Amino acid sequence: METTAERLEGNLVRLTVTVPAVDVDAAIEKAYRDVAGKLRIPGFRKGKAPRPIIDSHVGAEAVLADAQEALVDATYPQAIDAEDLRPIESPDMGELESLVAGQPFAYAAEVEVRPELGLTSIDDLRVVAGSKTATEAEIDAQIEQTRDRFATVEPAERPVAADDFVLLSFVGTVDGEAYEGNTVDKYLFELGRGLMPEEFDAALIGASAGDEVVAEFEIPDTSSNEEFVGKHARFDITVHEVKAKVMPDLDDEFAANVGGFDTLAEMRDDIRKKLDESKALAYTRRVELLARQRLSSRLDGDIPESIIRQRTESMTREFFETLEESNMTLDGYVAATGVEVPQIQADIAEQARERIAEELALEALFRTLGMEVTQADLDEALFEIAGGDPEALERTRENLREVGATPIVKESIMHRRALEWLLANVEVLEQEPEAPEEKKTKKAAPKRKGAKAGKAEKAEKAEKE
């Protein structure tokens, strides 16, 4: 079999395959055997009918079409492998010529292949990964969480302040009308937890026991009742009692009560040790993820939507397989997480885009550095696929060639070697990264930009810092 590959516009390649006459004849012979094995013709044993009889029953054109289909199905993956191509769409072969016994068979296929993009730069690669050990602030935060769990609530003879508890009753209306469950009697409400819109908390602040206040606001789109979104809510609230959260003193007695430690210092040391162990496990992986994201932010060129669509479909199948393995339905997942189906789809599509961008960036880095996949690299990878069995190595090599999978193996080698270089050359800053601006301001997120543009902006901003 002979193959040639011609680069066309964009990511298209015209692959030409010429199958020798001996293979054509073998394909035709097999097609006739297969048809003969299915026919029951009086006077002939099963599978023994001669070609003229088969032609008269099913037609020579039908048998040759079967032979052609089988021949193309077998040779196309081998041609892809021979030309080291990574198709991302099914090939367009147009109208194929019929097979002719004793003659070679040639066909051409136009196929969209994985793009070879570039990088804007590989200089000054750095990531802000945070500390690999526990910071004092993290230890303090964990201690405060423990104090909060052991806090008590006690009556306070003063007006309501932020983070207080209020024993209250209210009557609520939506657009002036009552709704089911609109009356609540003597409920202990905690401010500052986001249980109600901020206007509800604001109406309570400054009120004292015995006061009556009114909270009014437009129901936000985060409401659990979609019918109420955008409507006017009013709550007539009666304050019965103000209660304050009293945190335990931060001393040796506290350390003994919550953890059996002799001193507070001993408790801090224990928290530090556990946090250090936890962070050490995650640190290497975090650096890798950040480095891959930083590199992909420098990807130069457009990613074909077709490759993102295919990866999205693949990841969606994986998502449903994971649900099935967990004995969970989609409805059950939505109920458990609160994430609706459109958001699940959008998240998977975004993750697919990010993964593809990272892979293409690693491949671009591999080419930029002038690296090559050597035969030794390939043999090592195939040996691993073969389970370390020398006798299975050649069989594995041939099986991959027949299904056109050798380029996929080479691609994985490119990713591994490029990633090794990246991790060895990226500068890791152990300062704590800044919180995203939209999280700090708690404003509505702006319209989503393209993944490439957004990540590039974040990367350049971090570099300047």
Summary of the structure (lengths in Angstrom):
residues: 465
radius of gyration: 33.8
end to end distance: 57.3
largest distance: 108.1
contacts: 1252
relative contact order: 0.11
helix: 50%
strand: 17%
